Amino acid sequence: MKSLIVVNRQEDWPHEIPGAAVTTAKSYLTGPAANNDQYRQVLNLCRCARADDAGFYVSLLAEARGQRPLPTAKALEDLHAHPANAPAVREIEALAAQSAPAGKALEIEVYFGADAKSERDALAERLFAHAKAPLLRATLRRRRSGAAARRSGRPSLAILYNADAPLPPSNRNALDGFLRAAKALGMRAEILDKQAIDRLGEFDALFLRDTTFLDHYTYRFATRAADLGLVVIDDPDSILQCNNKVYLNELLTRHRIPVPRTVMVHRDNIDTIAPTLGMPVVLKEPGGGFSTGVHKANDAAELDKLVRRMLDKSELIIAQEYMPTDFDWRVTVLDRRALFVCKYFMAPGHWQVHKYESDAHSEGKTLALSIGEAPSVVIDTALRAANLIGDGLYGVDLKLVGERCYVIEI
């Protein structure tokens, strides 16, 4: 099995290693190395300062391509998040306390699990096992533990909800329904706000009823809950995968699930968008949702302006052919089974379900159907797509054009 070492610049790794090849992040993401399946292990040595730069995308797309990246995209995201009260973190803190001078910070550089100074090898090994980053510089300071003890008794459910969110996944009536259902099942359920992360240890499960993003309190809640052993919907891996349209396009394409004709756009292929997809064309930021971060370019001038503005925020974006329909299908999947299906109609006079104008927002009507009323190709395609992510709760948006069904997003 050959390994692929990915760096920002070719000169960053001038060494030769038997059985390994070296390429740049740009080549891996967009060039000949992008679809080379001879490499199963991808060693990502790129700098990664945020979740939309080249270093992050190397690990993210390696996973979508069925390769094994080190570090994983989740590990990179977790390195930028607040540490959870996981057993591994407490073990690292204990090791650091044994060797750190009182009242001072301890800094250590770890290369593939070894202390660069060969002074604290046990600590270096645990840092590598926890962070799963090949090259790591860590600064550790002592802090008090504020972990809450898990309550005993009947099963308990925490529901994360932000009452100030403009488009929450659940409204107040739905939340009241969850509370009634929990009570009928003998469960204790409580709605938490974003300030209550330290209370997660009191519960057995967490249900996120807030729009999820990376580098966001929703992801931190999910990660903390998972590390504490709670059942979590949405789980951290699902948030990571579904919050990036570049990843989803790569994953769905690899598994031959139909999507609209797509170009993964970077600064060197902007001029291929219109000849490949025609006009108008739909442009998508990697992390948008509820019709935000999605734009339609009607002509070449608008296309160039939108693309360059979007690439200022992300190394990669998605361009897709424009598929006008009166409505999108939504299939919600839970535990790998279809839970419900509906039609989301476009907002009046608009090409999307949601329409935003300055401070105003409008949306199209929703028509709920029984699962048996939906075309079987819609249900089957939604299940195939969602089951690639996991066994959690997923809303799959699809367009049915003729007899062919296309996944728009998950």
Secondary structure in CASP SS format (residue, H / E / C, confidence):
PFRMAT SS
TARGET T0000
AUTHOR 0000-0000-0000
METHOD secondary structure of the structure
MODEL  1
M C 1.00
K E 1.00
S E 1.00
L E 1.00
I E 1.00
V E 1.00
V E 1.00
N C 1.00
R C 1.00
Q H 1.00
E H 1.00
D H 1.00
W C 1.00
P C 1.00
H C 1.00
E C 1.00
I C 1.00
P C 1.00
G C 1.00
A E 1.00
A E 1.00
V E 1.00
T E 1.00
T E 1.00
A H 1.00
K H 1.00
S H 1.00
Y H 1.00
L H 1.00
T H 1.00
G C 1.00
P H 1.00
A H 1.00
A H 1.00
N H 1.00
N C 1.00
D C 1.00
Q C 1.00
Y E 1.00
R E 1.00
Q E 1.00
V E 1.00
L E 1.00
N E 1.00
L C 1.00
C C 1.00
R C 1.00
C C 1.00
A C 1.00
R C 1.00
A C 1.00
D C 1.00
D C 1.00
A H 1.00
G H 1.00
F H 1.00
Y H 1.00
V H 1.00
S H 1.00
L H 1.00
L H 1.00
A H 1.00
E H 1.00
A H 1.00
R C 1.00
G C 1.00
Q C 1.00
R E 1.00
P E 1.00
L E 1.00
P C 1.00
T C 1.00
A H 1.00
K H 1.00
A H 1.00
L H 1.00
E H 1.00
D H 1.00
L H 1.00
H C 1.00
A C 1.00
H C 1.00
P C 1.00
A C 1.00
N C 1.00
A C 1.00
P H 1.00
A H 1.00
V H 1.00
R H 1.00
E H 1.00
I H 1.00
E H 1.00
A H 1.00
L H 1.00
A H 1.00
A H 1.00
Q H 1.00
S H 1.00
A C 1.00
P C 1.00
A C 1.00
G C 1.00
K C 1.00
A C 1.00
L E 1.00
E E 1.00
I E 1.00
E E 1.00
V E 1.00
Y E 1.00
F C 1.00
G C 1.00
A E 1.00
D E 1.00
A C 1.00
K C 1.00
S C 1.00
E C 1.00
R C 1.00
D H 1.00
A H 1.00
L H 1.00
A H 1.00
E H 1.00
R H 1.00
L H 1.00
F H 1.00
A H 1.00
H H 1.00
A H 1.00
K C 1.00
A C 1.00
P C 1.00
L E 1.00
L E 1.00
R E 1.00
A E 1.00
T E 1.00
L E 1.00
R C 1.00
R C 1.00
R C 1.00
R C 1.00
S C 1.00
G C 1.00
A C 1.00
A C 1.00
A C 1.00
R C 1.00
R C 1.00
S C 1.00
G C 1.00
R C 1.00
P C 1.00
S E 1.00
L E 1.00
A E 1.00
I E 1.00
L E 1.00
Y C 1.00
N C 1.00
A C 1.00
D C 1.00
A C 1.00
P C 1.00
L C 1.00
P C 1.00
P C 1.00
S C 1.00
N C 1.00
R H 1.00
N H 1.00
A H 1.00
L H 1.00
D H 1.00
G H 1.00
F H 1.00
L H 1.00
R H 1.00
A H 1.00
A H 1.00
K H 1.00
A H 1.00
L C 1.00
G C 1.00
M C 1.00
R E 1.00
A E 1.00
E E 1.00
I E 1.00
L E 1.00
D C 1.00
K C 1.00
Q C 1.00
A C 1.00
I H 1.00
D H 1.00
R H 1.00
L H 1.00
G H 1.00
E H 1.00
F C 1.00
D C 1.00
A E 1.00
L E 1.00
F E 1.00
L E 1.00
R C 1.00
D C 1.00
T C 1.00
T C 1.00
F C 1.00
L C 1.00
D C 1.00
H C 1.00
Y H 1.00
T H 1.00
Y H 1.00
R H 1.00
F H 1.00
A H 1.00
T H 1.00
R H 1.00
A H 1.00
A H 1.00
D H 1.00
L C 1.00
G C 1.00
L C 1.00
V E 1.00
V E 1.00
I E 1.00
D C 1.00
D C 1.00
P H 1.00
D H 1.00
S H 1.00
I H 1.00
L H 1.00
Q H 1.00
C H 1.00
N C 1.00
N C 1.00
K H 1.00
V H 1.00
Y H 1.00
L H 1.00
N H 1.00
E H 1.00
L H 1.00
L H 1.00
T H 1.00
R H 1.00
H C 1.00
R C 1.00
I C 1.00
P C 1.00
V C 1.00
P C 1.00
R C 1.00
T E 1.00
V E 1.00
M E 1.00
V E 1.00
H C 1.00
R C 1.00
D C 1.00
N C 1.00
I H 1.00
D H 1.00
T H 1.00
I H 1.00
A H 1.00
P H 1.00
T H 1.00
L H 1.00
G C 1.00
M C 1.00
P C 1.00
V E 1.00
V E 1.00
L E 1.00
K E 1.00
E C 1.00
P C 1.00
G C 1.00
G C 1.00
G C 1.00
F C 1.00
S C 1.00
T C 1.00
G C 1.00
V E 1.00
H E 1.00
K E 1.00
A E 1.00
N C 1.00
D C 1.00
A H 1.00
A H 1.00
E H 1.00
L H 1.00
D H 1.00
K H 1.00
L H 1.00
V H 1.00
R H 1.00
R H 1.00
M H 1.00
L H 1.00
D C 1.00
K C 1.00
S C 1.00
E C 1.00
L C 1.00
I E 1.00
I E 1.00
A E 1.00
Q E 1.00
E E 1.00
Y C 1.00
M C 1.00
P C 1.00
T C 1.00
D C 1.00
F E 1.00
D E 1.00
W E 1.00
R E 1.00
V E 1.00
T E 1.00
V E 1.00
L E 1.00
D C 1.00
R C 1.00
R E 1.00
A E 1.00
L E 1.00
F E 1.00
V E 1.00
C E 1.00
K E 1.00
Y E 1.00
F E 1.00
M C 1.00
A C 1.00
P C 1.00
G C 1.00
H C 1.00
W C 1.00
Q C 1.00
V C 1.00
H E 1.00
K E 1.00
Y E 1.00
E E 1.00
S C 1.00
D C 1.00
A E 1.00
H E 1.00
S E 1.00
E E 1.00
G C 1.00
K C 1.00
T E 1.00
L E 1.00
A E 1.00
L E 1.00
S C 1.00
I H 1.00
G H 1.00
E H 1.00
A C 1.00
P C 1.00
S H 1.00
V H 1.00
V H 1.00
I H 1.00
D H 1.00
T H 1.00
A H 1.00
L H 1.00
R H 1.00
A H 1.00
A H 1.00
N C 1.00
L C 1.00
I C 1.00
G C 1.00
D C 1.00
G C 1.00
L E 1.00
Y E 1.00
G E 1.00
V E 1.00
D E 1.00
L E 1.00
K E 1.00
L E 1.00
V E 1.00
G C 1.00
E C 1.00
R E 1.00
C E 1.00
Y E 1.00
V E 1.00
I E 1.00
E E 1.00
I C 1.00
END
